């Protein structure tokens, strides 16, 4: 399986976990994933997100918190690529007005590798 497909699978599971938690009426902490104001992560905040992930009661809560933590470690460009390619993925050429094709693929590959390296570290 290619790295792109692995990250796609991770975010499909993430979305299913979020949906299940919402159906159960549990709080789904999506703040890290959708907070564009966090450009650089402070160490204290990273520690709190990680501790939060460790204290979750259900596997779905732990998974969502873990993905949120990893996502919080990415830079702004990497976050944008992950969100638009794997979370929203409604417009496959969203990058066309921002990057050349080669730049986009280079940035996407960097974001995927960084995300997976963090994911592998925690699993």
C-alpha positions as CSV (number, residue, x, y, z in Angstrom):
1,X,0.0,0.0,0.0
2,X,1.3,3.5,-0.9
3,X,1.7,6.2,1.7
4,X,-1.1,8.2,0.1
5,X,-3.5,5.2,0.6
6,X,-2.3,4.7,4.2
7,X,-3.1,8.3,5.1
8,X,-6.4,8.1,3.3
9,X,-7.2,5.0,5.3
10,X,-6.2,6.8,8.6
11,X,-8.5,9.7,7.8
12,X,-11.4,7.4,6.7
13,X,-11.1,5.7,10.1
14,X,-10.8,9.1,11.8
15,X,-14.1,10.4,10.1
16,X,-15.9,7.1,11.1
17,X,-14.7,7.4,14.7
18,X,-15.9,11.1,14.8
19,X,-19.3,10.1,13.5
20,X,-19.6,7.3,16.0
21,X,-18.7,9.5,18.9
22,X,-21.2,12.1,17.7
23,X,-23.9,9.5,17.4
24,X,-23.1,8.4,21.0
25,X,-23.4,12.0,22.2
26,X,-19.8,12.1,23.2
27,X,-17.7,15.3,22.8
28,X,-15.6,15.2,19.6
29,X,-12.6,17.5,20.0
30,X,-12.0,18.7,16.4
31,X,-10.5,22.0,17.5
32,X,-6.9,20.9,16.7
33,X,-7.9,19.8,13.2
34,X,-9.8,22.9,12.2
35,X,-8.0,25.7,14.1
36,X,-6.1,27.6,11.4
37,X,-4.9,30.1,14.0
38,X,-2.4,27.6,15.4
39,X,0.5,28.0,13.0
40,X,3.2,26.8,15.3
41,X,2.5,24.5,18.1
42,X,3.7,25.4,21.6
43,X,5.2,22.5,23.5
44,X,2.8,22.9,26.4
45,X,-0.2,22.6,24.1
46,X,1.3,19.5,22.4
47,X,1.7,17.9,25.8
48,X,-1.9,18.6,26.7
49,X,-3.2,17.2,23.5
50,X,-1.1,14.0,23.9
51,X,-2.2,13.6,27.6
52,X,-5.8,14.1,26.5
53,X,-5.3,11.2,23.9
54,X,-4.0,8.9,26.6
55,X,-6.9,9.6,29.0
56,X,-9.7,8.7,26.5
57,X,-12.1,5.9,27.5
58,X,-13.1,4.5,24.1
59,X,-10.9,3.4,21.2
60,X,-12.6,6.0,19.0
61,X,-11.9,8.8,21.4
62,X,-8.2,7.8,21.7
63,X,-7.9,7.5,17.9
64,X,-9.4,10.9,17.3
65,X,-7.2,12.5,19.9
66,X,-4.1,10.8,18.5
67,X,-4.8,12.0,15.0
68,X,-5.5,15.5,16.3
69,X,-2.1,15.4,18.2
70,X,-0.2,14.4,15.1
71,X,-2.0,16.9,13.0
72,X,-1.1,19.7,15.5
73,X,2.6,19.0,14.8
74,X,2.4,19.8,11.1
75,X,3.1,23.2,9.7
76,X,0.4,25.4,8.0
77,X,1.0,24.1,4.5
78,X,1.1,20.5,5.5
79,X,-2.1,21.0,7.5
80,X,-3.8,22.5,4.4
81,X,-2.8,19.6,2.2
82,X,-3.9,17.0,4.7
83,X,-7.2,18.7,5.3
84,X,-8.0,19.3,1.6
85,X,-6.8,16.0,0.3
86,X,-7.9,13.6,3.0
87,X,-10.6,15.3,5.1
88,X,-12.6,17.4,2.7
89,X,-11.4,15.9,-0.6
90,X,-14.2,17.4,-2.6
91,X,-12.0,19.2,-5.1
92,X,-9.1,17.2,-6.3
93,X,-7.4,20.2,-8.0
94,X,-7.8,22.7,-5.2
95,X,-4.1,23.4,-5.3
96,X,-4.1,24.5,-9.0
97,X,-4.4,28.3,-8.1
98,X,-1.7,28.1,-5.4
99,X,1.1,25.7,-6.6
100,X,2.5,24.2,-9.8
101,X,1.8,20.5,-10.1
102,X,5.4,19.6,-9.2
103,X,5.4,21.9,-6.2
104,X,2.1,20.5,-5.0
105,X,3.2,16.9,-5.3
106,X,6.5,17.6,-3.5
107,X,4.7,19.4,-0.7
108,X,2.1,16.6,-0.5
109,X,4.7,13.9,-0.3
110,X,6.5,15.8,2.5
111,X,3.2,16.3,4.4
112,X,2.3,12.6,4.1
113,X,5.8,11.4,5.1
114,X,5.8,13.7,8.1
115,X,2.3,12.7,9.2
116,X,3.1,8.9,8.8
117,X,6.4,9.2,10.7
118,X,4.6,10.7,13.7
119,X,1.8,8.2,13.4
120,X,4.2,5.3,13.3
121,X,6.0,6.7,16.4
122,X,2.8,6.6,18.4
123,X,1.7,3.1,17.3
